[in-house]
Amino acid sequence: MSRQDFSSSTAPSKEEAPFEISELFFSRTDDRGIIISGNEVFRRISGYTWDELVGVPHKIIRHPDMPKGVFYILWERLKKGLATGAYVKNRAKDGRYYWVYAIFSPVDGGYVSVRLKPTSALFETVKTLYAEAIKCEREDGLSPAESAENIHAKLSDLGFPTYSAFSSYAVAQEVMARDEALARVEDERLQSLARLLPVLEALDEQHTSLFASFAKTRGIPSNMRIVASRLEPAGGPISAISQNYRLMSDEASNHLGSFQGEDGTQSLPAVVTEQVYKALFMMAASTIQCEVKAVAAEDLAAGAEKEGFQGEVDVLNKLAEDYMADSGGVLHSVCSEAMGLARSAKDLRQLVTGLDSIRVLCRVEAGRLGAQSVALTPVINQLDRFHIEIDSTLEQILALADKVAAMVETAIPRSFNCSLEKHPMAERNLSQVYA
């Protein structure tokens, strides 16, 4: 079929092309997006024959209501070898539409797109977002790249720092909604990881508060030394207390670096959040990939697929195995980072306890000085305020970090050993699968 043929296909209809929530379908293309194959469900819903589908661009089923910015985002990611997902509105041959959530995965020689019926609450939000995006493209003449930037901004407003985070959350929500609709036992691992996100957000807020509290202490030793110079000879008790406080305060401040990622550009809670998003994508996508490959094998055995379909089953088997393996590596990263976060919080608590003992010594010395200590009172009050703040913040960080560790443990498959020893899967270059 020529490019002119499929560009002039039946005009869009307001009617929906129905398919069951239990159905999964897929198609495989080369690296230019030319259709190579797919399963019978894909052919049936699209309304085309295989002769009309094979050898033509996948956009033969593109619906004009789809923002160009979405496809720009998808292709930018796929060209980098990154798996991703997206809500897509397609058009059947007779003009009817059908919505899918598609998981796009790079494979040898091209890509595989596995689709399921979207039913989550997030889907309704996305339909509104897409309508706004297509309106901007048409009325403001946005290029695909400009539209992509606009979509990124809208997703950020919804609380998703990156498109990767959005697609991860979306596929997890769709898989969980599908399980519920099909009366399946809920996937506790996905549920636990999804529930982790607001906990990590709260943890990141406390992390910011922790840094702000320590920033307030920078001038305390200097203020203490100034007061000491008025109350005692050089090298007196208050001067010694000031020096000790400065040294321990510097040690505690330096330890805050353990709350940063390796490159120092992200907080450790933000790093854990990024890993959780990756794990959500990998685990949800793995679930769908395993199901679609099982369905494909069953249909092949039942004679419901075309000749040569065994090759597609082989591709799906390999893809499912890769997703299963990579999900293990990402889960190990989540576990290790979460445990490291809890350790850093406990180590900092010990350092702050040492600082608190120096604060007590300062109070004792002020009592010894009697009326002369009036100049020291503002400094002591400042110390009291700081330690109240830092104790409260650390208590919340410790509680949240322990909660994160417990929820991560729930999300780890029983066969997966989440130890601090280096896991072989963690050595894989996951950036080639997801970012």
matplotlib code that plots the C-alpha trace (Angstrom):
import matplotlib.pyplot as plt

x = [0.0, 1.4, 1.7, -1.1, -3.4, -3.2, -3.1, -6.5, -8.2, -11.7, -12.3, -12.4, -15.6, -17.0, -17.7, -15.3, -13.8, -14.4, -12.1, -12.1, -10.0, -8.7, -7.2, -3.6, -2.2, 1.1, 2.9, 6.5, 8.2, 11.6, 13.7, 11.9, 8.5, 7.5, 5.2, 6.7, 4.2, 1.7, -1.0, -4.5, -6.0, -4.1, -5.2, -8.8, -9.1, -7.3, -9.7, -7.0, -5.8, -2.3, -1.5, -2.6, -0.6, 2.8, 5.3, 3.7, 4.4, 2.8, 1.1, -1.4, -3.5, -2.6, -5.5, -5.5, -6.4, -3.0, -0.6, 2.6, 4.6, 3.8, 5.3, 8.3, 8.9, 8.5, 10.8, 13.5, 13.5, 13.3, 16.2, 18.3, 17.3, 15.0, 11.9, 8.9, 5.1, 2.4, -1.4, -2.2, -5.5, -5.6, -7.9, -9.2, -9.7, -13.4, -12.6, -13.5, -11.1, -9.6, -7.4, -4.5, -1.7, 1.3, 4.6, 7.4, 10.5, 13.6, 14.4, 16.9, 16.1, 13.3, 10.7, 7.8, 4.7, 2.4, -1.0, -3.6, -7.0, -6.5, -9.0, -7.3, -8.3, -5.1, -6.3, -9.1, -6.5, -4.3, -7.2, -7.7, -4.0, -3.9, -6.8, -5.0, -1.8, -3.5, -5.2, -1.9, -0.4, -3.2, -3.8, -0.3, 1.4, 3.8, 6.4, 6.6, 9.6, 7.8, 4.7, 6.9, 8.3, 4.7, 3.7, 6.7, 5.7, 2.1, 3.4, 5.6, 2.6, 0.9, 3.9, 6.0, 9.6, 10.3, 8.4, 10.0, 8.4, 5.0, 5.2, 6.3, 3.5, 1.0, 1.8, 1.7, -1.7, -3.1, -1.8, -3.3, -6.6, -6.7, -6.1, -8.9, -11.3, -10.4, -10.9, -7.3, -5.2, -3.6, 0.1, 1.4, 4.8, 3.4, 1.1, 4.0, 6.2, 3.3, 2.6, 6.3, 6.2, 4.3, 6.5, 9.6, 8.2, 7.7, 11.2, 12.6, 10.8, 12.4, 15.7, 15.4, 14.4, 17.4, 19.8, 18.1, 18.4, 22.1, 22.6, 21.3, 24.2, 27.0, 27.3, 26.8, 30.5, 31.6, 28.9, 30.0, 33.7, 32.7, 30.8, 33.7, 36.2, 34.1, 33.6, 36.9, 40.6, 41.7, 41.4, 38.7, 35.9, 33.5, 36.1, 36.9, 33.2, 32.9, 35.9, 34.5, 31.0, 32.5, 34.5, 31.5, 29.2, 31.5, 31.6, 27.8, 27.5, 30.0, 28.0, 25.0, 26.9, 25.7, 22.2, 23.2, 23.4, 26.8, 27.0, 25.9, 23.1, 20.2, 19.1, 19.2, 15.4, 15.2, 17.6, 15.5, 12.4, 14.0, 14.9, 11.3, 9.9, 12.3, 11.2, 7.5, 8.0, 10.1, 7.8, 4.5, 5.9, 7.3, 3.9, 2.3, 5.2, 4.9, 1.2, 1.3, 4.0, 1.9, -1.2, 0.8, 2.1, -1.5, -2.9, -0.1, -0.8, -4.5, -3.9, -5.3, -2.3, -0.8, 2.0, 5.4, 4.1, 6.6, 9.2, 7.0, 6.6, 10.4, 10.8, 8.2, 9.8, 13.2, 11.7, 9.8, 13.1, 14.9, 12.3, 12.2, 16.0, 16.2, 13.4, 15.6, 18.5, 16.4, 14.8, 18.3, 19.2, 16.0, 16.7, 20.4, 19.6, 16.7, 18.9, 21.7, 19.3, 18.3, 22.0, 22.8, 20.0, 21.1, 24.7, 23.7, 21.5, 24.7, 26.6, 23.8, 23.6, 27.3, 26.5, 23.6, 26.0, 28.1, 25.0, 24.4, 28.0, 27.4, 24.3, 26.3, 29.0, 26.4, 25.0, 28.5, 29.0, 25.7, 24.7, 27.6, 26.1, 23.4, 25.4, 25.5, 21.7, 20.9, 23.5, 22.1, 18.6, 19.8, 21.3, 18.1, 16.0, 18.4, 18.4, 14.6, 14.4, 17.0, 15.8, 12.2, 13.4, 15.7, 13.0, 10.7, 13.5, 14.3, 10.6, 10.1, 13.4, 12.4, 9.0, 10.6, 12.8, 9.8, 7.8, 10.7, 11.1, 7.4, 8.0, 11.0, 10.1, 10.6, 13.2, 15.2, 17.9, 18.0, 21.4, 24.0, 26.3, 26.7, 24.0, 25.1, 22.0, 23.0, 26.1, 24.0, 23.8, 20.2, 20.4, 20.1, 16.7, 15.2, 16.0]
y = [0.0, 3.4, 6.4, 8.1, 5.1, 5.2, 9.0, 9.2, 6.4, 6.8, 10.0, 9.7, 8.5, 9.3, 5.7, 3.5, 0.2, -2.1, -4.7, -6.5, -5.4, -9.0, -8.7, -7.8, -7.2, -6.3, -5.3, -5.4, -2.8, -2.2, 0.7, 3.1, 2.1, -0.1, -2.9, -6.4, -8.4, -8.6, -10.8, -11.4, -9.1, -6.2, -7.0, -7.4, -4.2, -2.1, -3.5, -4.0, -7.2, -8.4, -7.4, -3.9, -3.7, -5.4, -3.2, 0.1, 2.7, 2.1, 5.5, 3.9, 3.6, 7.1, 9.2, 12.9, 13.7, 12.5, 15.4, 15.3, 16.1, 12.7, 10.9, 13.2, 12.2, 8.5, 8.6, 10.6, 7.9, 4.9, 6.2, 6.1, 2.5, 3.3, 1.4, 3.7, 3.8, 6.1, 6.5, 6.4, 7.1, 5.0, 5.0, 1.8, 1.4, 2.2, 5.5, 4.3, 5.1, 3.0, 4.0, 1.9, 2.1, 1.0, -0.3, 0.3, -1.8, -1.9, -5.3, -6.6, -4.8, -2.6, -2.3, -4.2, -2.4, -4.2, -2.6, -2.9, -1.2, 1.8, 2.1, 3.9, 7.3, 8.7, 8.0, 10.6, 13.2, 12.3, 12.7, 16.3, 16.9, 15.6, 17.7, 20.8, 19.8, 19.3, 22.6, 24.3, 22.6, 23.7, 27.2, 28.2, 26.3, 24.5, 22.2, 18.6, 19.6, 22.6, 20.6, 18.0, 20.8, 21.9, 18.3, 18.0, 21.2, 20.0, 16.7, 18.5, 20.5, 17.1, 16.2, 14.1, 15.3, 13.5, 11.7, 8.5, 9.0, 9.7, 6.6, 4.4, 5.6, 5.3, 1.7, 0.6, 2.3, 0.6, -2.8, -2.5, -1.2, -4.1, -6.6, -5.2, -5.2, -8.8, -9.8, -10.9, -10.9, -7.5, -7.3, -6.4, -5.5, -2.9, -1.6, -1.2, 0.6, 3.0, 3.7, 4.5, 7.6, 10.0, 8.7, 9.5, 12.9, 13.6, 12.3, 14.7, 17.6, 16.7, 16.4, 20.0, 21.0, 19.2, 21.2, 24.5, 23.7, 23.1, 26.2, 28.2, 26.8, 28.2, 31.4, 29.9, 29.1, 32.6, 34.2, 32.0, 33.0, 36.7, 36.4, 34.3, 37.1, 39.4, 37.0, 35.1, 35.1, 33.5, 29.7, 29.7, 27.1, 28.9, 29.3, 25.6, 24.8, 27.0, 25.2, 21.8, 22.8, 24.1, 20.9, 18.6, 20.9, 20.7, 16.9, 16.8, 19.2, 17.1, 14.0, 15.7, 14.7, 11.2, 12.4, 13.3, 11.0, 10.0, 13.0, 15.4, 16.9, 15.1, 14.4, 10.7, 10.6, 11.9, 9.2, 6.5, 8.0, 7.8, 4.1, 3.4, 4.8, 2.6, -0.4, 0.4, 0.5, -2.7, -4.7, -3.6, -4.0, -7.4, -8.5, -7.5, -8.9, -12.3, -12.4, -11.4, -14.0, -16.7, -15.6, -15.6, -19.1, -20.4, -18.8, -20.3, -23.7, -23.3, -22.3, -18.9, -17.1, -16.8, -19.0, -18.0, -16.7, -18.8, -16.1, -13.6, -15.9, -16.2, -12.4, -12.0, -14.7, -13.0, -9.6, -11.0, -12.7, -9.4, -7.4, -10.0, -9.9, -6.1, -5.6, -7.6, -5.3, -2.2, -3.6, -4.3, -0.6, 0.6, -1.7, -0.6, 3.1, 2.9, 1.0, 3.6, 6.4, 4.8, 4.3, 7.9, 9.2, 7.1, 8.1, 11.8, 11.2, 10.1, 13.2, 15.4, 13.7, 14.7, 18.3, 18.2, 17.2, 20.3, 22.5, 21.1, 21.9, 25.5, 25.7, 24.4, 27.0, 29.7, 28.7, 28.9, 32.4, 33.6, 37.1, 37.5, 34.9, 37.3, 37.9, 34.1, 33.7, 34.6, 32.0, 29.3, 30.1, 29.8, 26.4, 25.3, 26.2, 24.5, 21.2, 21.2, 21.6, 19.1, 16.5, 16.8, 16.6, 13.6, 11.8, 12.1, 11.2, 8.0, 7.0, 7.7, 5.9, 2.8, 2.9, 3.1, 0.1, -1.9, -1.1, -1.9, -5.3, -6.0, -5.2, -7.6, -11.0, -13.8, -15.4, -12.1, -11.6, -7.9, -7.9, -5.2, -7.4, -6.5, -8.2, -9.4, -7.8, -4.5, -4.5, -4.4, -1.1, -0.3, 3.0, 0.9, -0.3, 2.6, 6.2]
z = [0.0, -0.9, 1.4, -0.5, 0.1, 3.9, 4.2, 2.5, 4.6, 6.0, 8.0, 11.8, 13.3, 16.8, 17.3, 19.2, 17.9, 20.8, 22.3, 25.6, 28.6, 28.8, 25.3, 24.6, 21.2, 19.7, 16.5, 15.5, 13.2, 11.8, 13.1, 10.7, 12.1, 9.1, 10.2, 10.0, 11.9, 14.8, 16.3, 15.1, 17.7, 16.3, 12.8, 13.8, 15.8, 13.1, 10.5, 7.9, 6.2, 6.7, 3.1, 3.9, 7.2, 6.5, 4.8, 5.5, 8.2, 11.6, 11.3, 9.0, 12.3, 13.6, 14.7, 13.9, 17.5, 18.7, 19.5, 17.4, 20.5, 22.0, 19.0, 19.1, 22.7, 21.9, 18.9, 20.8, 23.4, 21.1, 19.0, 22.2, 22.8, 25.7, 26.5, 27.2, 27.3, 26.2, 25.9, 22.2, 20.3, 17.1, 14.1, 12.5, 8.8, 9.0, 10.9, 14.3, 17.2, 20.0, 22.9, 24.1, 26.6, 24.6, 25.8, 23.2, 23.5, 21.3, 19.9, 17.3, 14.1, 15.3, 18.0, 19.6, 20.8, 23.2, 23.9, 26.6, 27.1, 29.5, 32.3, 35.2, 36.6, 35.2, 31.7, 32.0, 33.0, 30.0, 27.5, 28.8, 28.5, 25.0, 24.0, 25.3, 23.5, 20.1, 20.5, 21.1, 18.1, 15.8, 17.1, 18.0, 15.2, 17.5, 15.9, 17.3, 19.4, 20.8, 21.5, 23.3, 25.5, 26.2, 27.2, 29.5, 31.2, 31.7, 33.1, 35.5, 36.7, 37.4, 39.6, 37.2, 37.1, 33.8, 31.0, 32.3, 35.7, 34.0, 31.8, 34.7, 36.9, 34.1, 33.1, 36.8, 37.2, 34.1, 35.1, 38.5, 37.2, 34.7, 37.4, 39.4, 36.4, 35.7, 39.4, 39.7, 42.9, 43.2, 42.6, 46.1, 44.7, 42.3, 45.0, 47.5, 45.0, 44.0, 47.6, 48.1, 45.9, 48.4, 51.2, 49.3, 48.5, 52.2, 52.8, 50.3, 52.0, 55.3, 53.6, 52.4, 55.9, 57.3, 55.1, 56.0, 59.7, 59.5, 57.5, 60.5, 62.7, 60.7, 62.6, 66.1, 66.9, 65.8, 68.0, 70.9, 70.4, 70.4, 73.7, 75.2, 74.4, 76.6, 79.5, 79.9, 79.0, 75.8, 75.8, 78.6, 78.9, 76.6, 73.9, 74.2, 73.9, 70.8, 69.2, 69.9, 68.7, 65.4, 64.8, 65.5, 63.6, 60.6, 60.8, 60.9, 58.0, 56.0, 56.7, 54.9, 51.8, 52.4, 51.7, 48.2, 45.2, 43.8, 41.4, 44.1, 41.9, 43.5, 47.1, 48.1, 48.4, 44.8, 43.7, 45.4, 43.8, 40.4, 41.0, 42.2, 39.0, 37.0, 39.1, 38.5, 34.8, 34.7, 36.9, 35.2, 31.7, 32.7, 33.8, 30.5, 28.4, 30.2, 29.6, 25.9, 25.2, 26.9, 24.9, 21.7, 22.4, 23.1, 20.0, 17.9, 19.3, 18.7, 15.0, 15.5, 14.1, 10.6, 9.3, 10.6, 13.9, 15.8, 15.1, 16.9, 19.9, 20.1, 20.0, 22.8, 24.9, 24.7, 25.5, 28.6, 29.8, 29.5, 31.4, 34.2, 34.5, 34.4, 37.0, 39.4, 38.9, 39.4, 42.5, 44.0, 43.3, 45.1, 48.1, 48.4, 48.1, 50.7, 53.2, 52.6, 53.3, 56.6, 57.6, 56.8, 58.9, 61.9, 61.6, 61.5, 64.6, 66.5, 65.4, 66.4, 69.8, 70.3, 69.3, 71.9, 74.7, 73.9, 74.0, 77.5, 78.6, 77.3, 79.6, 82.6, 82.0, 81.7, 85.1, 86.6, 85.3, 86.8, 86.0, 83.6, 81.3, 80.1, 76.9, 76.3, 76.5, 72.9, 71.7, 74.0, 72.8, 69.2, 70.0, 71.7, 68.6, 66.3, 68.2, 68.5, 64.8, 63.9, 66.4, 65.0, 61.4, 62.0, 63.9, 60.9, 58.4, 60.4, 60.6, 56.8, 55.9, 57.9, 56.2, 52.8, 53.7, 54.8, 51.7, 49.4, 51.2, 50.4, 46.7, 46.4, 45.0, 47.5, 45.2, 45.1, 47.8, 48.7, 50.5, 50.5, 48.6, 45.0, 42.9, 39.5, 37.8, 39.3, 37.1, 33.9, 32.1, 32.8, 30.9, 27.7, 28.8, 30.6, 31.6]

ax = plt.figure().add_subplot(projection="3d")
ax.plot(x, y, z, "-o")
ax.set_aspect("equal")
plt.show()
